[in-house]
Amino acid sequence: MKAINRIKKSEDFAFVIKNGTAKRNGSFVVHTKANELGYARIGISVSAKLGIAVTRNRIKRQMRAMLGEIVNMDSISFDIVVIAKGDFLNHSFDENKELLTKLITQQVGK
């Protein structure tokens, strides 16, 4: 994922979470808000409750890989914040990818 397609500032995370719409399941919460940039931006959040730093970083890498395959960054104009939840660790990569795909498709319409 390119740097331009990442949400990094906590203010941007908070804005999307407060003003956007949300869908959730056991593994993820997906917040979306339309933007005027002409491309998608994605923010990833993993709570310390999910494990030590090594585990959280592995989860973030997996989520970036999933989102890279699911979202076409240039065809949609949305800010997306994805938060990993506790059930993430109980599923395989493919199962998590399928769950995330369903949520993002419901939110963005792909």
Secondary structure, 3 states (H helix, E strand, C coil): CCHHHECCCHHHHHHHHHHCEEEECCCEEEEEEECCCCCCEEEEEECHHHCCHHHHHHHHHHHHHHHHHHCCCCCCCEEEEEEECHHHHHCCHHHHHHHHHHHHHHHHCC
